[in-house]
Amino acid sequence: MDRHNLDGDEAVRSTNDDASHCKRFAVHLGYWSDPYLPLLVRNTDRKTPEINRGYFARVTVITNMVEKFIKAMKGNCQIVNFGAGFDTLFWKLKGAGLPVKKFVEIDFANVTSRKCHYIKNNSKLMEALHCDDEEVSYNTTELHSGIYHLASADLRKLSEVESKLKECSMEFSVPTLFLFECVLVYMPIQFSHSLLQLIADKFSTTFCINYEQVNMTDRFGDVMLSNLRSRGCSLAGVEACASLKTQEDRFILNGWDGAQALEMNQVYHGLISPQEIQRMHLRGMERQPRFKVELVKHKLKM
Ligand SMILES: C[S@@+](CC[C@H](N)C(=O)[O-])C[C@H]1O[C@@H](n2cnc3c(N)ncnc32)[C@H](O)[C@@H]1O
């Protein structure tokens, strides 16, 4: 898609195509296994080995962290994937025998309508949504079942987010993991701050995994920013991506009890198994980390 003529929000929405095409190609090459992604994304355009490795690390680490959370909570938990795009985590967890009480995905209506269309038309994706004979209901932009909800909202509008969480019957007293995979950076920080504050205020026990850029004030960051801006996509929330500390501070400032940000090199060695790392090293040299992942703990008593 030519993004030169897209308005800002359309350019942001189209980043889902970038992410899902990159994941799809890496899955196609066998970097990790995801039988559900080809049901949502056909495109297998070639990407560079660096991109494949980056996505491998991103997906592997986030999946590992989510699985750890579910096991620690013994499944008595909820997950909200904000800006979920075409992510397949719900189906992967269900397939791995790790279902949760409720899994909610929220994105712009243009993105959820396309995902809704693909899910409705695929029996394997639909099958996973059924739980205790509960009906699956849907319209053009949303899909709701007892355990899975795909809902549309603009995350910059708190009232929309609040009413969607209510419609999805979220339980504020159940431990809940919030996932932002390359999402907050696309909104001005006053909006991401309010969203993080809302979560901290509403839910009694929350975790958050936030994956996005870090060290964005150096020359490489400048180049990345001007490249994206020339394609109509401003990283409106880049201010929070100056350092690991600015990333941690955004949580502490907004009512969270703690935050720990790590660069991806640390994550590779701490959270991915040596066997998987060895396989990646055989495919090429690692580059300087440009992204980090963080786990934020809020009011959890284990
Ligand atoms: C880079 S994509 C990432 C998609 C998915 N999280 C992944 O990593 O594969 C960013 C996603 O965030 C969504 N997004 C960004 N800003 C949003 C907003 N204000 N409201 C709803 N969704 C938003 C976009 O539509 C897009 O699907």
The ligand as an SDF file (V2000), in Angstrom:
LIG
                    3D

 27 29  0  0  0  0  0  0  0  0999 V2000
    2.1170   -1.9030   14.7670 C   0  0  0  0  0  0  0  0  0  0  0  0
    0.4750   -2.4850   14.8480 S   0  0  0  0  0  0  0  0  0  0  0  0
    0.6800   -3.8020   16.0240 C   0  0  0  0  0  0  0  0  0  0  0  0
   -0.4030   -4.8460   15.9290 C   0  0  0  0  0  0  0  0  0  0  0  0
   -0.2260   -5.9980   16.9400 C   0  0  0  0  0  0  0  0  0  0  0  0
   -0.2170   -5.4840   18.2990 N   0  0  0  0  0  0  0  0  0  0  0  0
    1.0510   -6.7290   16.6420 C   0  0  0  0  0  0  0  0  0  0  0  0
    2.0610   -6.4470   17.2950 O   0  0  0  0  0  0  0  0  0  0  0  0
    1.0590   -7.5650   15.7450 O   0  0  0  0  0  0  0  0  0  0  0  0
   -0.3110   -1.2110   15.8290 C   0  0  0  0  0  0  0  0  0  0  0  0
   -1.7740   -1.4900   16.0780 C   0  0  0  0  0  0  0  0  0  0  0  0
   -2.2710   -0.5470   17.0310 O   0  0  0  0  0  0  0  0  0  0  0  0
   -3.5270   -0.0710   16.6050 C   0  0  0  0  0  0  0  0  0  0  0  0
   -3.7390    1.2680   17.1780 N   0  0  0  0  0  0  0  0  0  0  0  0
   -2.8620    2.2930   17.2250 C   0  0  0  0  0  0  0  0  0  0  0  0
   -3.4470    3.3840   17.7660 N   0  0  0  0  0  0  0  0  0  0  0  0
   -4.7090    3.0040   18.0910 C   0  0  0  0  0  0  0  0  0  0  0  0
   -5.8050    3.6980   18.6690 C   0  0  0  0  0  0  0  0  0  0  0  0
   -5.7360    4.9860   19.0200 N   0  0  0  0  0  0  0  0  0  0  0  0
   -6.9660    3.0340   18.8480 N   0  0  0  0  0  0  0  0  0  0  0  0
   -7.0720    1.7240   18.4770 C   0  0  0  0  0  0  0  0  0  0  0  0
   -6.0770    1.0260   17.9200 N   0  0  0  0  0  0  0  0  0  0  0  0
   -4.9040    1.6680   17.7220 C   0  0  0  0  0  0  0  0  0  0  0  0
   -3.3970   -0.0260   15.0870 C   0  0  0  0  0  0  0  0  0  0  0  0
   -4.6470    0.0220   14.4310 O   0  0  0  0  0  0  0  0  0  0  0  0
   -2.6310   -1.3140   14.8100 C   0  0  0  0  0  0  0  0  0  0  0  0
   -3.4670   -2.4280   14.6570 O   0  0  0  0  0  0  0  0  0  0  0  0
  1  2  1  0
  2  3  1  0
  2 10  1  0
  3  4  1  0
  4  5  1  0
  5  6  1  0
  5  7  1  0
  7  8  2  0
  7  9  1  0
 10 11  1  0
 11 12  1  0
 11 26  1  0
 12 13  1  0
 13 14  1  0
 13 24  1  0
 14 15  1  0
 14 23  1  0
 15 16  2  0
 16 17  1  0
 17 18  1  0
 17 23  2  0
 18 19  1  0
 18 20  2  0
 20 21  1  0
 21 22  2  0
 22 23  1  0
 24 25  1  0
 24 26  1  0
 26 27  1  0
M  CHG  2   2   1   9  -1
M  END
$$$$
